[in-house]
Amino acid sequence: MHPPSKTHDTLAPSCVRLDPIDKQKLEELALSGKQNPKVIKTLKCKTIAEGRFRHANYIRNLEPYIVDEPPTLLGDDTAPNPSEALLAALGSCIAVGIHANAIAQNIVISKLELELEGDLNITAVWGVGDLDTSKPLGFTDIRVKVLLESNASEEVQKALIAHAKKWSPVANTLMRNVCLEVE
């Protein structure tokens, strides 16, 4: 659980703000990226099947991130399914971008929520159901609604959201072809 948001000196006492990230460290990180623009970082995840459709995903030294399926897809409903996890990754990535760019522009955010929904044809059920190859596999449409309250104008907020989408690694992964190798 994160600590509650703090009141900002320049806001009315009834207004709260999202706990900001450290602006100096953000500037240092941005400078590092500008000085070394070709650096590629490899992210890793180890996925271990625990039984039925429950999987433990090990990332860095964190507790396992559990992925499961709902009962309608024969799972135990103990965690998000892989497609829901993808929506969560997209929402979190865009939210991080909005927050970081708000800090960089001295915008104070008091509320940031993203609502995501995606359309997915699940009739192929992992290649054991309807195998008609004329229908698309995976999400065909994803909609993201950003609820943002800040000290910036609506125009600035829209630009902030558009900028975050443009530079989101997860959004860009979804919007372009990616080389995927499975051995």
N, C-alpha and C positions, 0 to 999 in steps of 0.2 A: 504494500500500500504506500502511496506517495504522500508526503506531508501536504497539509492543506495549503492552498494558494495564499499568498501574503498580500496585504494591502500595499499599494504603491503610493509613494509620497505625492505624486502629481495627480492622482485620481481622487475622486470624492471618497469619503470614508466607507460608503456602502459598496464601492466597486472593489473587486478582487482581480488578481491577474494570475495567469498561468505562471508557475515557477519558471523563471527564464533560465536558459543555458548561459554559461559564462561567455560574455561577449568577447573578452580578450582571447580566450582559448579558441573561440570560433574564428576570430581574425587570424590567429596563428595557424590554425588548420587550413584556412583559405589560402594563406600565403604559402604554406607548404605545398598545396596543390598547384599553385601558380608556378612555383619554382621547380617542381618535378611533375610536369603534366602527363608524362607517359607511364607513371607508376601504376601497376596493376596489382591488386590484392586478391589472393585466392581465399575464398570463404569455404569452410568445410562443415559438413553435417554427416553424422553416421546414423543411419536408420536401422533399428533392430525390431523385427517382428516379434510381438509378444504373444500372439495367438489371436485367432479370429481376425478381425480387421484393426486391431489396436497395435500401434507402432510407437516406440520411444525414439525420439530424435535427439541426438547428443550434439550440442553446439558449444564450442569453446569449453569452459569448465562450469557451465550452467546446469541446473537441474534439467532432466529430460523434458522436452516439449512433446506432449502426447498428441497423437492424431488417431482418430477413430472414425467410424461411420455411424450414421443414425440407424435405428432399428429398421426403417424402410429399406435400407441397403445392407441389411444383415449384420450391422455392428451393434456394439453395446452402449452407444450414445454417451461415452465417457469424456469426449473431447471433440473439437471441431474436426470435420472431415478434410481431406486434402484440398478440395476446392474452396472450402470456407477459410482454410488457413491461407490460401493464396489471396483471398479478399482481405483478410486481416493484414497480410504483409503489404499489400497495396495501400490500404488505408493508413497504416502506420508510416509507410515511406513518404506518402504525400504529406501527412501531418508533420513529420520531422522537417520536411522541406519548408512548409509554411512557417513553422516555429523558428527555424534557423534564419530564414530570410526576414522574418519580422524583427528578430533581435538585431540583425545586421542593419536594418533600416530604422531602428529605434521605435518600432511599433510595439505597443503594449497590448498583449492579447489577454482578454478576461475569460474567453470561452472558445474552445476549439473541439468540435465534434465532427466526425465524418460518418455518414451513413452510406454503406455500399450494398449493392445488389447486382447479381449477375445471372444471365440466362444460360442454362446448360441442358443439353439433351443427354439424358442418362440412360437411354434405352439400349445402348451397346453394352452396358454393365461390364466394363473392363475387358471387352472383347469376347464375352461369352453370351451376349444377348443378340439384339438385332444388328447384324454386321453390314448393313447397307452403307456402302462407302460414299454415297452421294450426299449424306447429311454430315454436317460439320461435327467434329469431336472437340470438346473443350468449350469454354465460354464463347458465345457469339456476341454478346453485348454485356458490358459492365457499366453501371451508372454509379457515380460518386456524388453525393450531396454534401457540401461543406457548410457547416454551421460555424460561423466565425464572428466573434464580437471583439472589437478592438477600438483603439483610439484613432484609427485611420478611416478615411472616407470610404464609401462603398466602391468607388472606382479604384482606389489603391488596394483595397482588399481583393477585388476581382483580379487585378494584375498580380498580386501576391500568389493567389491560388493558381493562376495560369503559369506563372514562373515555376512554382513547385511541381506542377504536373510535367512541364517541359524538362526539368532536370531530375526527376525521380528515376532512380535506377530500376525500380520494380515496374513502374509505368512504362518505361522505355523497353524493358524486356518483353512486356506484353504486347507492345505496339510494333515490334519488329521480329524478324526471324532470328533465331538463336541456334548456333551449332550445338546440338545435343547428342552426346555419345552415351550409350548404355551398353556395357559389356556383360 
